[in-house]
Amino acid sequence: MGNSKKHKNNTATNKNKNSAAAKNGANNKVSTVQTIEKQNKLEYIAVNILSLFVFVAFAYIAIMSFIQTSVIDPASYSSEVILYQTDNVALNLLFTALFAVFAFKMNKHCDFFAKLNIKVYEICLVAFVAIIGFVWIFSVTSIPAADSYNLFETATGAAKGVYPSLHNGQAFYNSDYYGGYSYYNFYPFQLGFVFISEIVYRIFGTSSSMPIQVINVLCVAVTYLGIARITRRLFNKLSIEFFAIILLAGCFQPILFSTFVYGNIIGMCCAVWASYFLIKYFQTNKYTALIPCGLLLVVSTLAKYNNMIYLVAFAIMLIIHTIIKKKWQSVAFALAICIATVGASNLIIISYESRANVDLTSGVSQTLYLDMGLNESYMAPGWYNAIAMENYKSHGCDAKLSSEQAWADINSRLSKMGSDPEYAIDFFSKKILSQWNEPSYESIWISKVKNHTNELGAIGNAMYGVNGQGGSLGQLFELYFNLYMQILFVLFAVGIYFLFLNKKTNIMTVLLPLVLLGAFGYHLLFEGKSQYIFAYVPLLIPTAAYALSCILNGKYTRIKQTVKSLKTIPKKGEN
């Protein structure tokens, strides 16, 4: 009787706990893809049209990744010349099949992995990325070169109160290449990253670029944490976040890219977390989330001006949110971040002009970048060539005259492509594949072609090799990158399909795919390089993790029925 009474009391206590938990859960409930029941028709149409374009673009890349791979020519390694190598399709399919078998086997033991708190996996991911990153940057001790050295020189000089690279006719790194003009007459937007770097060098000293490289490593780790947290917010399922963490742990390209003293990684980190807070705002309608979103986006665009792609994606989704939710604050915020991102860049340029007592020109315009992107290059179609800079320089850094010349060139190129569609298709297909299907994204190249503070050790020599040929470790990584990106592209394209099939497409789940679509479109038309793409690779992972979850947890009823029916067919010779 005593045990029975005790059991009843425990049961009642558990019921009360469950009731309280359910009540708290209801109060804390956010609008994830699993809780949205009715979707606005405009949102449904808009996000699915965008999803269709994303699916077509990345399904093409996924298919082509099994057929060929773009690589940097070992014979012209330092010049970034791209070769298009035909793959062994059978081997690629075999690896994909082996990955599928491994994934299904691991999924059977998911209960074992579920025992640990997901935060433990997040901590392990951050620690893993940081350790690998620190080992790498301190093993190769890369020294900046080309544009990154211009920025390093300007930032360290500004920290000391000198500004030679902002003045025409002054001696600065590679000044002859710019024909006596200041580097920042061509690229004034770069002063955003100079500003960030100057702060760092004022704190940690100006003798080395290593402080920025250390910050890059930390930013990659924090970026990966942001992607994991976005995955959890979007899908509200720990197993999907776990899959995202596994995929992130295998994404080494951004980690290796940490040696590059440029704004790509800092900008990527801030943009990813700005995306997180925007998604949080869409889910909770709490305006406080917009403050960090706006601030992070401003820093992101200062670090890397190409992150205006995020600004466009944010503005589109905020406008849709305004229409469907009647939240006029959303469109007001869209306008505010447009003003803030452009205004912050201009204010920093004005600040440096005042400090250096110079007047800079408006710089190479997007029209000139479009002209560059539509022309041939010795590297690959639409990659860097001297057309934009020579045009701007020959017109005395006059934006109007150089833009007029650029439009004449653009119209000429479009006429050629219009009269020769076969050439146009070949040009753009090679341009796409030279960027998205170069699976290392120059993450090894970016430090291999540079000088190094210390003599290379075992890791550096094993990675770099000699004469353009990678060492044993470098070759292993390049093979791995190829196979990893094949899987990731396929999972992402399949994930977009599943989002549509399961009616999970909305302004939250399509936000990062829209950024990817913007990146695809921008680098299709404007200047391209595979190194520009690495910062977008982590954005593939939430949707890819969702696809992996759908695949592994599918019921496959028809397949099982077919297999079962085949088993019931009598074998030859049986009665």
Beta strands, then each sheet from edge to edge (+ up, - down):
strand 1: 68-72
strand 2: 82-86
sheet 1: 1+ 2-
end
